[in-house]
Amino acid sequence: MALALKCNAIASEFALLEHLLPWLCQSPRITTYRVNLLKTSVEKFQNYVETLLRQHYITPQKVFFLPDIPEVVCIDSSKETCVGPFKGQKEIVVDCCCGGAILRGAHIYAIGVLGMESDTKLDDMVNVYADLSGKCKKGLKVHYDSKEKIYLGQGKVLMQRYQIFRNEGPSAGVAVKMLSTISGVPSIGDLSSSEALLQNLPSIICARILNPQEGEIVLDMCSAPGNKTGHLAELMKDRGVLVALDKTETKISLVKEMILRNSLSSVKAYAYDSTKSFSDVITHNDADFRPPFKAETFDRILLDAPCSALGIRPMLTNNISPKMLKSYANVQRKLFANAVKLLRKGGTMIYSTCTVNVAENEEIVVWALRKFPELTLQSSEPIYGDLGWPCEGLLEDDRTKLQRFGPNNKISIDTVGFFIAKFLKRN
């Protein structure tokens, strides 16, 4: 009987993987922007996007809103995709990172170009490929003969070779303007500004589920590059205290840039290891809100934990080792334990990752509920994801309180792989 149950569980896992892996290789169908409602309106940004799409496409992609998240503008993909490669056109080769961005609507910046044939001219139409093997040499002048390259779409050349492959580094700006791709995602580049930010939908939903209020004391434990931090501050109407931590000065400098760019007064950013953010002995003034912190300092905590990032789409290649994959859960548990100590009784905490790995998601929830009896799992609303995956020790009722974004979403919102769990610390 036990053997039969184990075989059924293995078969179920294989079925999930068979569905999951092709989905991870595809681009999300929707592109989402979070509008800064302190500076503009969604209607104004929608008009801007629709005007841009009409300029680029005969049949513009649909632009729509989500009723539960008023700051979000969604752009659908086109059903008509690029059918190349086209005969007689030269080729451009890019790295996998650049290739993934292209399939999500980006143009090609000079730094991402690996190869351009030597007689390619300005305004030439070119076939664009991604090198999956990582073997294409920077500055390649000839056709790249490899079975490990994939066709991405068609573009128009805006820079010549000497501008891209300079000794002092590539020129700034767009080297190839994408006209169409195999993904159907509109190639309009990144429209981010202080008024709207290109951001994955689950990341936006995280802040909405945490639901910070004006005047509260909130902690973002792993805050770089600051996108979620900025959203939390907007939801708080920039009133209260929002502490943003990240481990290095390099990372936290991105958060500080975001603070300046958006003129936020409620956010305090520190380069600090969040696994050491709790201390029994505090020597500085509590009112400074500098790390480390005493127990029960915060009303709400967002722990968007470092993870294996196996939910990023499209995933053109992945070189993560089994050893590295197993290492993340350790760090996540250390961060989680500190978060529980720092959260006040009656406070709310969000645990999230951008991975599909059960060991970093549902298994962390099971561990947390056993380790910290003061925590209860709460329903995470608004609900746009599917329920959690089956996991040993996870009750069926608790699965329904989790949100897992993947190929099985009941609501037709095709986005990246992501996981969200909401906890309440009981009085």
Contacts in CASP RR format, 6 or more apart in sequence:
PFRMAT RR
TARGET T0000
AUTHOR 0000-0000-0000
METHOD contacts of the structure
MODEL  1
MALALKCNAIASEFALLEHLLPWLCQSPRITTYRVNLLKTSVEKFQNYVE
TLLRQHYITPQKVFFLPDIPEVVCIDSSKETCVGPFKGQKEIVVDCCCGG
AILRGAHIYAIGVLGMESDTKLDDMVNVYADLSGKCKKGLKVHYDSKEKI
YLGQGKVLMQRYQIFRNEGPSAGVAVKMLSTISGVPSIGDLSSSEALLQN
LPSIICARILNPQEGEIVLDMCSAPGNKTGHLAELMKDRGVLVALDKTET
KISLVKEMILRNSLSSVKAYAYDSTKSFSDVITHNDADFRPPFKAETFDR
ILLDAPCSALGIRPMLTNNISPKMLKSYANVQRKLFANAVKLLRKGGTMI
YSTCTVNVAENEEIVVWALRKFPELTLQSSEPIYGDLGWPCEGLLEDDRT
KLQRFGPNNKISIDTVGFFIAKFLKRN
9 390 0 8 1.000
12 390 0 8 1.000
16 389 0 8 1.000
19 407 0 8 1.000
19 408 0 8 1.000
20 356 0 8 1.000
20 406 0 8 1.000
20 407 0 8 1.000
23 313 0 8 1.000
23 406 0 8 1.000
23 407 0 8 1.000
24 310 0 8 1.000
24 311 0 8 1.000
24 313 0 8 1.000
24 314 0 8 1.000
24 315 0 8 1.000
24 356 0 8 1.000
24 417 0 8 1.000
25 313 0 8 1.000
25 314 0 8 1.000
25 315 0 8 1.000
25 316 0 8 1.000
26 183 0 8 1.000
26 313 0 8 1.000
26 314 0 8 1.000
27 77 0 8 1.000
27 100 0 8 1.000
27 103 0 8 1.000
27 104 0 8 1.000
27 183 0 8 1.000
27 184 0 8 1.000
27 185 0 8 1.000
27 313 0 8 1.000
27 314 0 8 1.000
28 104 0 8 1.000
28 185 0 8 1.000
28 200 0 8 1.000
28 313 0 8 1.000
28 414 0 8 1.000
28 415 0 8 1.000
28 416 0 8 1.000
29 76 0 8 1.000
29 77 0 8 1.000
29 185 0 8 1.000
29 414 0 8 1.000
30 74 0 8 1.000
30 75 0 8 1.000
30 76 0 8 1.000
30 77 0 8 1.000
30 201 0 8 1.000
30 413 0 8 1.000
30 414 0 8 1.000
30 415 0 8 1.000
31 74 0 8 1.000
31 75 0 8 1.000
31 77 0 8 1.000
31 104 0 8 1.000
31 105 0 8 1.000
31 185 0 8 1.000
31 186 0 8 1.000
31 198 0 8 1.000
32 72 0 8 1.000
32 73 0 8 1.000
32 74 0 8 1.000
32 75 0 8 1.000
32 198 0 8 1.000
32 199 0 8 1.000
32 200 0 8 1.000
32 201 0 8 1.000
32 204 0 8 1.000
32 415 0 8 1.000
33 45 0 8 1.000
33 49 0 8 1.000
33 72 0 8 1.000
33 73 0 8 1.000
33 75 0 8 1.000
33 191 0 8 1.000
33 192 0 8 1.000
33 196 0 8 1.000
33 197 0 8 1.000
33 198 0 8 1.000
33 199 0 8 1.000
34 71 0 8 1.000
34 72 0 8 1.000
34 196 0 8 1.000
34 197 0 8 1.000
34 199 0 8 1.000
34 204 0 8 1.000
34 227 0 8 1.000
34 231 0 8 1.000
35 41 0 8 1.000
35 42 0 8 1.000
35 45 0 8 1.000
35 71 0 8 1.000
35 72 0 8 1.000
35 73 0 8 1.000
35 195 0 8 1.000
35 196 0 8 1.000
36 71 0 8 1.000
36 194 0 8 1.000
36 195 0 8 1.000
36 196 0 8 1.000
36 197 0 8 1.000
36 234 0 8 1.000
36 262 0 8 1.000
37 70 0 8 1.000
37 71 0 8 1.000
37 234 0 8 1.000
38 234 0 8 1.000
38 237 0 8 1.000
38 238 0 8 1.000
39 194 0 8 1.000
39 195 0 8 1.000
40 195 0 8 1.000
40 196 0 8 1.000
42 65 0 8 1.000
42 70 0 8 1.000
42 71 0 8 1.000
42 72 0 8 1.000
42 73 0 8 1.000
45 73 0 8 1.000
45 195 0 8 1.000
45 196 0 8 1.000
46 63 0 8 1.000
46 65 0 8 1.000
46 73 0 8 1.000
48 191 0 8 1.000
49 63 0 8 1.000
49 73 0 8 1.000
49 75 0 8 1.000
49 188 0 8 1.000
49 191 0 8 1.000
50 60 0 8 1.000
50 63 0 8 1.000
52 188 0 8 1.000
52 191 0 8 1.000
53 60 0 8 1.000
53 61 0 8 1.000
53 63 0 8 1.000
53 75 0 8 1.000
53 186 0 8 1.000
53 188 0 8 1.000
54 60 0 8 1.000
56 186 0 8 1.000
56 187 0 8 1.000
56 188 0 8 1.000
57 78 0 8 1.000
57 186 0 8 1.000
59 78 0 8 1.000
59 80 0 8 1.000
61 75 0 8 1.000
61 76 0 8 1.000
61 77 0 8 1.000
61 78 0 8 1.000
61 186 0 8 1.000
62 75 0 8 1.000
62 76 0 8 1.000
63 73 0 8 1.000
63 74 0 8 1.000
63 75 0 8 1.000
63 76 0 8 1.000
64 73 0 8 1.000
64 74 0 8 1.000
64 76 0 8 1.000
65 72 0 8 1.000
65 73 0 8 1.000
65 74 0 8 1.000
66 72 0 8 1.000
66 74 0 8 1.000
66 382 0 8 1.000
66 384 0 8 1.000
68 208 0 8 1.000
68 381 0 8 1.000
68 382 0 8 1.000
68 384 0 8 1.000
69 204 0 8 1.000
69 205 0 8 1.000
69 208 0 8 1.000
69 382 0 8 1.000
71 204 0 8 1.000
71 231 0 8 1.000
71 234 0 8 1.000
72 201 0 8 1.000
72 204 0 8 1.000
73 196 0 8 1.000
74 201 0 8 1.000
75 186 0 8 1.000
77 183 0 8 1.000
77 184 0 8 1.000
77 185 0 8 1.000
77 186 0 8 1.000
78 184 0 8 1.000
78 185 0 8 1.000
78 186 0 8 1.000
79 184 0 8 1.000
80 184 0 8 1.000
81 180 0 8 1.000
81 181 0 8 1.000
81 182 0 8 1.000
81 183 0 8 1.000
81 184 0 8 1.000
82 153 0 8 1.000
82 154 0 8 1.000
82 180 0 8 1.000
82 181 0 8 1.000
82 182 0 8 1.000
82 184 0 8 1.000
84 127 0 8 1.000
84 151 0 8 1.000
84 153 0 8 1.000
84 154 0 8 1.000
85 91 0 8 1.000
85 127 0 8 1.000
85 151 0 8 1.000
85 153 0 8 1.000
86 125 0 8 1.000
86 127 0 8 1.000
86 154 0 8 1.000
89 124 0 8 1.000
89 125 0 8 1.000
89 126 0 8 1.000
89 127 0 8 1.000
89 154 0 8 1.000
90 116 0 8 1.000
90 117 0 8 1.000
90 119 0 8 1.000
90 120 0 8 1.000
90 124 0 8 1.000
90 126 0 8 1.000
90 127 0 8 1.000
91 117 0 8 1.000
91 126 0 8 1.000
91 127 0 8 1.000
91 128 0 8 1.000
91 129 0 8 1.000
91 143 0 8 1.000
91 144 0 8 1.000
92 108 0 8 1.000
92 113 0 8 1.000
92 115 0 8 1.000
92 116 0 8 1.000
92 120 0 8 1.000
92 126 0 8 1.000
92 127 0 8 1.000
92 128 0 8 1.000
92 129 0 8 1.000
92 155 0 8 1.000
92 157 0 8 1.000
92 176 0 8 1.000
93 113 0 8 1.000
93 114 0 8 1.000
93 115 0 8 1.000
93 116 0 8 1.000
93 129 0 8 1.000
93 130 0 8 1.000
93 131 0 8 1.000
93 136 0 8 1.000
93 140 0 8 1.000
93 144 0 8 1.000
93 149 0 8 1.000
94 102 0 8 1.000
94 108 0 8 1.000
94 112 0 8 1.000
94 113 0 8 1.000
94 114 0 8 1.000
94 115 0 8 1.000
94 128 0 8 1.000
94 129 0 8 1.000
94 130 0 8 1.000
94 131 0 8 1.000
94 152 0 8 1.000
95 112 0 8 1.000
95 114 0 8 1.000
95 130 0 8 1.000
95 131 0 8 1.000
95 134 0 8 1.000
95 136 0 8 1.000
96 130 0 8 1.000
96 131 0 8 1.000
96 132 0 8 1.000
96 134 0 8 1.000
96 316 0 8 1.000
96 317 0 8 1.000
97 112 0 8 1.000
98 106 0 8 1.000
98 108 0 8 1.000
98 109 0 8 1.000
98 112 0 8 1.000
98 113 0 8 1.000
98 130 0 8 1.000
99 130 0 8 1.000
99 152 0 8 1.000
99 316 0 8 1.000
100 106 0 8 1.000
100 130 0 8 1.000
100 314 0 8 1.000
100 316 0 8 1.000
102 108 0 8 1.000
102 128 0 8 1.000
102 130 0 8 1.000
102 152 0 8 1.000
102 153 0 8 1.000
102 178 0 8 1.000
102 181 0 8 1.000
102 187 0 8 1.000
103 152 0 8 1.000
103 181 0 8 1.000
103 182 0 8 1.000
103 183 0 8 1.000
103 185 0 8 1.000
103 314 0 8 1.000
104 183 0 8 1.000
104 185 0 8 1.000
104 314 0 8 1.000
105 178 0 8 1.000
105 181 0 8 1.000
105 183 0 8 1.000
105 185 0 8 1.000
105 186 0 8 1.000
105 187 0 8 1.000
105 188 0 8 1.000
105 189 0 8 1.000
106 178 0 8 1.000
106 187 0 8 1.000
106 189 0 8 1.000
106 190 0 8 1.000
107 174 0 8 1.000
107 176 0 8 1.000
107 177 0 8 1.000
107 178 0 8 1.000
107 187 0 8 1.000
107 189 0 8 1.000
108 128 0 8 1.000
108 155 0 8 1.000
108 174 0 8 1.000
108 175 0 8 1.000
108 176 0 8 1.000
108 177 0 8 1.000
108 178 0 8 1.000
109 170 0 8 1.000
109 172 0 8 1.000
109 173 0 8 1.000
109 174 0 8 1.000
109 175 0 8 1.000
110 159 0 8 1.000
110 163 0 8 1.000
110 164 0 8 1.000
110 170 0 8 1.000
110 171 0 8 1.000
110 172 0 8 1.000
110 173 0 8 1.000
110 174 0 8 1.000
110 175 0 8 1.000
111 170 0 8 1.000
112 170 0 8 1.000
112 175 0 8 1.000
113 139 0 8 1.000
113 164 0 8 1.000
113 165 0 8 1.000
113 170 0 8 1.000
113 175 0 8 1.000
113 176 0 8 1.000
114 131 0 8 1.000
114 136 0 8 1.000
114 137 0 8 1.000
114 138 0 8 1.000
114 139 0 8 1.000
114 140 0 8 1.000
115 136 0 8 1.000
115 138 0 8 1.000
115 139 0 8 1.000
115 140 0 8 1.000
115 141 0 8 1.000
115 144 0 8 1.000
116 139 0 8 1.000
116 140 0 8 1.000
116 141 0 8 1.000
116 157 0 8 1.000
116 161 0 8 1.000
116 164 0 8 1.000
116 165 0 8 1.000
117 141 0 8 1.000
117 142 0 8 1.000
117 143 0 8 1.000
118 141 0 8 1.000
118 142 0 8 1.000
118 161 0 8 1.000
120 126 0 8 1.000
120 157 0 8 1.000
120 160 0 8 1.000
120 161 0 8 1.000
121 157 0 8 1.000
121 160 0 8 1.000
122 157 0 8 1.000
122 158 0 8 1.000
122 159 0 8 1.000
122 160 0 8 1.000
123 156 0 8 1.000
123 157 0 8 1.000
123 158 0 8 1.000
124 156 0 8 1.000
124 157 0 8 1.000
125 154 0 8 1.000
125 155 0 8 1.000
125 156 0 8 1.000
125 157 0 8 1.000
125 179 0 8 1.000
126 154 0 8 1.000
126 155 0 8 1.000
126 156 0 8 1.000
126 157 0 8 1.000
126 176 0 8 1.000
127 151 0 8 1.000
127 153 0 8 1.000
127 154 0 8 1.000
128 151 0 8 1.000
128 152 0 8 1.000
128 153 0 8 1.000
128 154 0 8 1.000
128 155 0 8 1.000
128 176 0 8 1.000
128 178 0 8 1.000
129 144 0 8 1.000
129 149 0 8 1.000
129 150 0 8 1.000
129 151 0 8 1.000
129 152 0 8 1.000
130 149 0 8 1.000
130 150 0 8 1.000
130 152 0 8 1.000
130 316 0 8 1.000
131 144 0 8 1.000
131 146 0 8 1.000
131 148 0 8 1.000
131 149 0 8 1.000
132 148 0 8 1.000
132 149 0 8 1.000
132 150 0 8 1.000
132 316 0 8 1.000
132 317 0 8 1.000
133 146 0 8 1.000
133 148 0 8 1.000
133 149 0 8 1.000
134 148 0 8 1.000
135 146 0 8 1.000
135 148 0 8 1.000
136 144 0 8 1.000
136 146 0 8 1.000
136 149 0 8 1.000
138 165 0 8 1.000
139 161 0 8 1.000
139 164 0 8 1.000
139 165 0 8 1.000
141 161 0 8 1.000
150 316 0 8 1.000
151 182 0 8 1.000
152 181 0 8 1.000
152 182 0 8 1.000
153 178 0 8 1.000
153 179 0 8 1.000
153 180 0 8 1.000
153 181 0 8 1.000
153 182 0 8 1.000
154 178 0 8 1.000
154 179 0 8 1.000
154 180 0 8 1.000
155 176 0 8 1.000
155 177 0 8 1.000
155 178 0 8 1.000
155 179 0 8 1.000
155 180 0 8 1.000
156 176 0 8 1.000
156 177 0 8 1.000
156 179 0 8 1.000
157 175 0 8 1.000
157 176 0 8 1.000
158 174 0 8 1.000
158 175 0 8 1.000
158 176 0 8 1.000
158 177 0 8 1.000
159 171 0 8 1.000
159 173 0 8 1.000
159 174 0 8 1.000
159 175 0 8 1.000
159 176 0 8 1.000
163 170 0 8 1.000
163 171 0 8 1.000
163 175 0 8 1.000
164 170 0 8 1.000
164 171 0 8 1.000
164 175 0 8 1.000
177 187 0 8 1.000
178 187 0 8 1.000
179 187 0 8 1.000
180 187 0 8 1.000
181 187 0 8 1.000
183 314 0 8 1.000
190 198 0 8 1.000
191 198 0 8 1.000
192 198 0 8 1.000
194 261 0 8 1.000
194 262 0 8 1.000
197 227 0 8 1.000
199 227 0 8 1.000
199 231 0 8 1.000
200 354 0 8 1.000
200 415 0 8 1.000
200 416 0 8 1.000
200 418 0 8 1.000
201 384 0 8 1.000
201 405 0 8 1.000
201 413 0 8 1.000
201 415 0 8 1.000
201 416 0 8 1.000
202 352 0 8 1.000
202 354 0 8 1.000
202 384 0 8 1.000
202 385 0 8 1.000
202 403 0 8 1.000
202 405 0 8 1.000
202 415 0 8 1.000
202 416 0 8 1.000
202 417 0 8 1.000
202 418 0 8 1.000
202 420 0 8 1.000
203 227 0 8 1.000
203 228 0 8 1.000
203 304 0 8 1.000
203 354 0 8 1.000
203 418 0 8 1.000
204 231 0 8 1.000
205 382 0 8 1.000
205 384 0 8 1.000
205 403 0 8 1.000
205 420 0 8 1.000
206 228 0 8 1.000
206 302 0 8 1.000
206 304 0 8 1.000
206 350 0 8 1.000
206 352 0 8 1.000
206 420 0 8 1.000
207 228 0 8 1.000
207 231 0 8 1.000
207 232 0 8 1.000
207 235 0 8 1.000
207 302 0 8 1.000
208 235 0 8 1.000
208 382 0 8 1.000
209 350 0 8 1.000
209 380 0 8 1.000
209 381 0 8 1.000
209 382 0 8 1.000
209 420 0 8 1.000
209 422 0 8 1.000
210 218 0 8 1.000
210 232 0 8 1.000
210 300 0 8 1.000
210 302 0 8 1.000
210 348 0 8 1.000
210 350 0 8 1.000
210 422 0 8 1.000
211 235 0 8 1.000
211 300 0 8 1.000
211 348 0 8 1.000
212 218 0 8 1.000
212 232 0 8 1.000
212 235 0 8 1.000
212 236 0 8 1.000
212 242 0 8 1.000
212 299 0 8 1.000
212 300 0 8 1.000
213 236 0 8 1.000
213 299 0 8 1.000
214 236 0 8 1.000
214 237 0 8 1.000
214 239 0 8 1.000
214 240 0 8 1.000
215 236 0 8 1.000
215 239 0 8 1.000
215 240 0 8 1.000
215 241 0 8 1.000
216 236 0 8 1.000
216 240 0 8 1.000
216 241 0 8 1.000
216 299 0 8 1.000
216 300 0 8 1.000
217 240 0 8 1.000
217 241 0 8 1.000
217 243 0 8 1.000
217 289 0 8 1.000
217 297 0 8 1.000
217 298 0 8 1.000
217 299 0 8 1.000
218 232 0 8 1.000
218 236 0 8 1.000
218 240 0 8 1.000
218 241 0 8 1.000
218 242 0 8 1.000
218 243 0 8 1.000
218 298 0 8 1.000
218 299 0 8 1.000
218 300 0 8 1.000
218 301 0 8 1.000
218 302 0 8 1.000
219 242 0 8 1.000
219 243 0 8 1.000
219 245 0 8 1.000
219 277 0 8 1.000
219 293 0 8 1.000
219 297 0 8 1.000
219 298 0 8 1.000
219 300 0 8 1.000
219 301 0 8 1.000
219 302 0 8 1.000
219 339 0 8 1.000
219 342 0 8 1.000
220 226 0 8 1.000
220 228 0 8 1.000
220 229 0 8 1.000
220 232 0 8 1.000
220 242 0 8 1.000
220 243 0 8 1.000
220 244 0 8 1.000
220 245 0 8 1.000
220 301 0 8 1.000
220 302 0 8 1.000
220 304 0 8 1.000
221 245 0 8 1.000
221 274 0 8 1.000
221 277 0 8 1.000
221 301 0 8 1.000
221 302 0 8 1.000
221 303 0 8 1.000
221 304 0 8 1.000
221 305 0 8 1.000
221 335 0 8 1.000
221 338 0 8 1.000
221 339 0 8 1.000
222 245 0 8 1.000
222 246 0 8 1.000
222 274 0 8 1.000
222 303 0 8 1.000
222 304 0 8 1.000
222 305 0 8 1.000
222 306 0 8 1.000
222 335 0 8 1.000
223 229 0 8 1.000
223 244 0 8 1.000
223 245 0 8 1.000
223 246 0 8 1.000
223 252 0 8 1.000
223 255 0 8 1.000
223 269 0 8 1.000
224 246 0 8 1.000
224 251 0 8 1.000
224 252 0 8 1.000
224 254 0 8 1.000
224 255 0 8 1.000
225 251 0 8 1.000
225 254 0 8 1.000
225 255 0 8 1.000
225 258 0 8 1.000
226 244 0 8 1.000
226 254 0 8 1.000
226 255 0 8 1.000
226 258 0 8 1.000
227 258 0 8 1.000
228 302 0 8 1.000
228 304 0 8 1.000
229 242 0 8 1.000
229 244 0 8 1.000
229 255 0 8 1.000
229 258 0 8 1.000
229 267 0 8 1.000
229 269 0 8 1.000
230 258 0 8 1.000
230 262 0 8 1.000
230 264 0 8 1.000
230 267 0 8 1.000
232 242 0 8 1.000
232 302 0 8 1.000
233 242 0 8 1.000
233 262 0 8 1.000
233 264 0 8 1.000
233 266 0 8 1.000
233 267 0 8 1.000
236 242 0 8 1.000
236 266 0 8 1.000
238 264 0 8 1.000
238 265 0 8 1.000
238 266 0 8 1.000
239 266 0 8 1.000
240 266 0 8 1.000
241 266 0 8 1.000
241 268 0 8 1.000
241 289 0 8 1.000
242 266 0 8 1.000
242 267 0 8 1.000
242 268 0 8 1.000
243 267 0 8 1.000
243 268 0 8 1.000
243 269 0 8 1.000
243 270 0 8 1.000
243 289 0 8 1.000
243 291 0 8 1.000
243 298 0 8 1.000
244 252 0 8 1.000
244 255 0 8 1.000
244 267 0 8 1.000
244 268 0 8 1.000
244 269 0 8 1.000
244 270 0 8 1.000
245 252 0 8 1.000
245 269 0 8 1.000
245 270 0 8 1.000
245 271 0 8 1.000
245 272 0 8 1.000
245 274 0 8 1.000
245 277 0 8 1.000
245 291 0 8 1.000
246 252 0 8 1.000
246 255 0 8 1.000
246 271 0 8 1.000
246 272 0 8 1.000
246 274 0 8 1.000
247 271 0 8 1.000
247 272 0 8 1.000
247 273 0 8 1.000
247 274 0 8 1.000
248 271 0 8 1.000
249 271 0 8 1.000
251 271 0 8 1.000
252 269 0 8 1.000
252 270 0 8 1.000
252 271 0 8 1.000
255 267 0 8 1.000
255 269 0 8 1.000
256 269 0 8 1.000
258 264 0 8 1.000
259 267 0 8 1.000
259 269 0 8 1.000
268 289 0 8 1.000
268 290 0 8 1.000
270 290 0 8 1.000
270 291 0 8 1.000
272 291 0 8 1.000
272 292 0 8 1.000
274 335 0 8 1.000
274 338 0 8 1.000
275 331 0 8 1.000
275 334 0 8 1.000
275 335 0 8 1.000
275 338 0 8 1.000
276 291 0 8 1.000
276 292 0 8 1.000
276 338 0 8 1.000
277 291 0 8 1.000
277 292 0 8 1.000
277 293 0 8 1.000
277 338 0 8 1.000
277 342 0 8 1.000
278 292 0 8 1.000
278 293 0 8 1.000
278 294 0 8 1.000
278 295 0 8 1.000
278 338 0 8 1.000
278 341 0 8 1.000
278 342 0 8 1.000
279 292 0 8 1.000
279 293 0 8 1.000
279 294 0 8 1.000
280 294 0 8 1.000
280 295 0 8 1.000
282 292 0 8 1.000
282 293 0 8 1.000
282 294 0 8 1.000
284 290 0 8 1.000
286 294 0 8 1.000
286 297 0 8 1.000
289 297 0 8 1.000
293 342 0 8 1.000
295 341 0 8 1.000
295 342 0 8 1.000
296 341 0 8 1.000
296 342 0 8 1.000
296 343 0 8 1.000
296 344 0 8 1.000
296 345 0 8 1.000
297 342 0 8 1.000
297 344 0 8 1.000
298 342 0 8 1.000
298 343 0 8 1.000
298 344 0 8 1.000
298 347 0 8 1.000
299 344 0 8 1.000
299 347 0 8 1.000
299 348 0 8 1.000
300 343 0 8 1.000
300 347 0 8 1.000
300 348 0 8 1.000
300 349 0 8 1.000
301 339 0 8 1.000
301 342 0 8 1.000
301 343 0 8 1.000
301 348 0 8 1.000
301 349 0 8 1.000
301 350 0 8 1.000
302 349 0 8 1.000
302 350 0 8 1.000
302 352 0 8 1.000
303 335 0 8 1.000
303 336 0 8 1.000
303 339 0 8 1.000
303 349 0 8 1.000
303 350 0 8 1.000
303 351 0 8 1.000
303 352 0 8 1.000
304 350 0 8 1.000
304 352 0 8 1.000
304 353 0 8 1.000
305 328 0 8 1.000
305 331 0 8 1.000
305 332 0 8 1.000
305 335 0 8 1.000
305 336 0 8 1.000
305 351 0 8 1.000
305 352 0 8 1.000
305 353 0 8 1.000
305 360 0 8 1.000
306 328 0 8 1.000
306 331 0 8 1.000
306 332 0 8 1.000
306 335 0 8 1.000
307 328 0 8 1.000
307 332 0 8 1.000
307 353 0 8 1.000
307 354 0 8 1.000
307 355 0 8 1.000
307 357 0 8 1.000
307 360 0 8 1.000
308 320 0 8 1.000
308 324 0 8 1.000
308 325 0 8 1.000
308 328 0 8 1.000
308 355 0 8 1.000
308 357 0 8 1.000
308 360 0 8 1.000
309 354 0 8 1.000
309 355 0 8 1.000
310 318 0 8 1.000
310 320 0 8 1.000
310 355 0 8 1.000
310 356 0 8 1.000
310 357 0 8 1.000
311 354 0 8 1.000
311 355 0 8 1.000
311 356 0 8 1.000
311 416 0 8 1.000
311 417 0 8 1.000
311 418 0 8 1.000
312 354 0 8 1.000
312 416 0 8 1.000
312 417 0 8 1.000
313 416 0 8 1.000
313 417 0 8 1.000
325 357 0 8 1.000
326 359 0 8 1.000
328 355 0 8 1.000
328 357 0 8 1.000
328 359 0 8 1.000
328 360 0 8 1.000
329 359 0 8 1.000
329 360 0 8 1.000
329 363 0 8 1.000
329 364 0 8 1.000
332 353 0 8 1.000
332 360 0 8 1.000
332 364 0 8 1.000
333 364 0 8 1.000
333 367 0 8 1.000
336 351 0 8 1.000
336 364 0 8 1.000
336 368 0 8 1.000
337 371 0 8 1.000
339 349 0 8 1.000
339 351 0 8 1.000
340 349 0 8 1.000
340 368 0 8 1.000
340 372 0 8 1.000
340 374 0 8 1.000
340 375 0 8 1.000
340 425 0 8 1.000
343 349 0 8 1.000
343 425 0 8 1.000
344 425 0 8 1.000
345 374 0 8 1.000
345 425 0 8 1.000
345 426 0 8 1.000
345 427 0 8 1.000
346 424 0 8 1.000
346 425 0 8 1.000
346 426 0 8 1.000
346 427 0 8 1.000
347 424 0 8 1.000
347 425 0 8 1.000
348 378 0 8 1.000
348 422 0 8 1.000
348 423 0 8 1.000
348 424 0 8 1.000
348 425 0 8 1.000
349 375 0 8 1.000
349 422 0 8 1.000
349 423 0 8 1.000
349 424 0 8 1.000
349 425 0 8 1.000
350 380 0 8 1.000
350 420 0 8 1.000
350 421 0 8 1.000
350 422 0 8 1.000
350 423 0 8 1.000
351 364 0 8 1.000
351 365 0 8 1.000
351 368 0 8 1.000
351 420 0 8 1.000
351 421 0 8 1.000
351 423 0 8 1.000
352 418 0 8 1.000
352 419 0 8 1.000
352 420 0 8 1.000
352 421 0 8 1.000
353 360 0 8 1.000
353 361 0 8 1.000
353 418 0 8 1.000
353 419 0 8 1.000
354 416 0 8 1.000
354 417 0 8 1.000
354 418 0 8 1.000
354 419 0 8 1.000
355 361 0 8 1.000
355 417 0 8 1.000
355 419 0 8 1.000
356 404 0 8 1.000
356 406 0 8 1.000
356 417 0 8 1.000
356 419 0 8 1.000
358 389 0 8 1.000
358 391 0 8 1.000
360 419 0 8 1.000
361 388 0 8 1.000
361 389 0 8 1.000
361 402 0 8 1.000
361 404 0 8 1.000
361 419 0 8 1.000
361 421 0 8 1.000
362 388 0 8 1.000
362 389 0 8 1.000
362 390 0 8 1.000
362 391 0 8 1.000
362 394 0 8 1.000
362 399 0 8 1.000
362 402 0 8 1.000
362 419 0 8 1.000
363 391 0 8 1.000
364 421 0 8 1.000
365 377 0 8 1.000
365 391 0 8 1.000
365 394 0 8 1.000
365 398 0 8 1.000
365 402 0 8 1.000
365 421 0 8 1.000
366 391 0 8 1.000
366 392 0 8 1.000
366 393 0 8 1.000
366 394 0 8 1.000
368 375 0 8 1.000
368 423 0 8 1.000
369 375 0 8 1.000
369 377 0 8 1.000
369 398 0 8 1.000
374 425 0 8 1.000
374 426 0 8 1.000
375 423 0 8 1.000
375 424 0 8 1.000
375 425 0 8 1.000
375 426 0 8 1.000
376 423 0 8 1.000
376 424 0 8 1.000
376 426 0 8 1.000
377 398 0 8 1.000
377 401 0 8 1.000
377 402 0 8 1.000
377 421 0 8 1.000
377 422 0 8 1.000
377 423 0 8 1.000
378 401 0 8 1.000
378 422 0 8 1.000
378 423 0 8 1.000
378 424 0 8 1.000
379 400 0 8 1.000
379 401 0 8 1.000
379 422 0 8 1.000
380 401 0 8 1.000
380 402 0 8 1.000
380 403 0 8 1.000
380 420 0 8 1.000
380 421 0 8 1.000
380 422 0 8 1.000
383 403 0 8 1.000
383 411 0 8 1.000
384 403 0 8 1.000
384 405 0 8 1.000
384 409 0 8 1.000
384 411 0 8 1.000
384 413 0 8 1.000
385 403 0 8 1.000
385 404 0 8 1.000
385 405 0 8 1.000
385 406 0 8 1.000
385 409 0 8 1.000
385 410 0 8 1.000
385 411 0 8 1.000
385 413 0 8 1.000
386 403 0 8 1.000
386 404 0 8 1.000
386 405 0 8 1.000
386 406 0 8 1.000
386 408 0 8 1.000
386 409 0 8 1.000
386 410 0 8 1.000
387 399 0 8 1.000
387 400 0 8 1.000
387 402 0 8 1.000
387 403 0 8 1.000
387 404 0 8 1.000
388 394 0 8 1.000
388 399 0 8 1.000
388 402 0 8 1.000
388 403 0 8 1.000
388 404 0 8 1.000
388 419 0 8 1.000
389 399 0 8 1.000
389 404 0 8 1.000
390 399 0 8 1.000
401 421 0 8 1.000
401 422 0 8 1.000
402 419 0 8 1.000
402 420 0 8 1.000
402 421 0 8 1.000
403 418 0 8 1.000
403 419 0 8 1.000
403 420 0 8 1.000
403 421 0 8 1.000
404 417 0 8 1.000
404 418 0 8 1.000
404 419 0 8 1.000
405 415 0 8 1.000
405 416 0 8 1.000
405 417 0 8 1.000
405 418 0 8 1.000
405 419 0 8 1.000
406 417 0 8 1.000
406 418 0 8 1.000
END
